[in-house]
């Protein structure tokens, strides 16, 4: 008989997690909550468990990873778009449908029968990193990912809470953590050479996914009140003009534009000189609020343009792996000096210098050199 364990009533939830790990190691199936729905789960290391899950659902199960980094160990040939979506959507209610390269990465270390069970007829597998805390705690104790039932199953309606489950006899235990956060299926996205396509609509819309797949440009200075806000606004202006669209439409064209400061506070306005100078250029800077260049921002951006060489060096001192993504704005590597505390003429000269570099940058992006 299937056991139902209300995790919130447990004296020590860790005891439940350890017990679940033992059941999974024995080849049993366990039902877990995710942020979207409840799913049946097995250990990828248990051939009996994977077989039982595939038999129960009739569909290839989804690989459930601790993190995007672990997923890349199994899918080392992820396309840039897939990596971007993994970086921005995980942990969360998005499943990526990815091509399998069995001779590359840790997927190739799985038994051939297991690999065949988790691969669809098109040679693709499914990957997800859930944000649900109990599932994540369990994964942290395991040496390998789990496999979970597909978002396509059950076909009639998703399992939103434990008390709604029509529990199959194959399930050994149900971890009850109350209603799921979203209470609807997560979104499954196929990522291939031609881009992304939604194969199962869910809580993350296609519009949101396409925006998450945008190229994110960030301009960085020190305090995010003078140079980088001007660079951000001028980049929006000139990019929109070259594309023949409004600035508001840039995100739908695949461009997200931000600015931040390496030593910025939160919510400071743009300098009054910046507001006046940019107003004369038809750009309203009154709503600008400064933000620091956080670790989360660094994880999200694709291109960072700094005002000085020292800014670039400071970023790379913390995140050396971003060297290909961080550039000095000036094409010749010349610093754009901080006008803070000086008169309006200095601000205007700074703005003109930034605009010259921005115009060249937009041209380079839209008409990259060939050969």
Protein Blocks (a to p, Z undefined) as FASTA:
>chain_A
ZZdddfklpfblmlmmmmmmmmmmnopacddddfkbccddddfklmklmmmmmmmnopac
ddddfbfklmmmmmmmbcfklmmmmmmmpgcjddcdddddfkgcjklmpcfklmmmmpcf
kopacddddfbfklmmmmmmpcbdcddddfkbcfkbccfbfklpccdfklmbdcdebjaf
klpacddddddfkbccdfbdcfbdfklmmmmmpccdddddfkopmmmmmmmmmmmmmmmm
mnopafklmmmnopacddddfkbcehiacdfklmmmmmmnopafklpccddddfklmmmp
mbdcdfbfklmmmmmmmmmmlmmmpccfblnlpacddfehiafklmmmmmmmmmmmmmmm
mmmmmmcceZZ
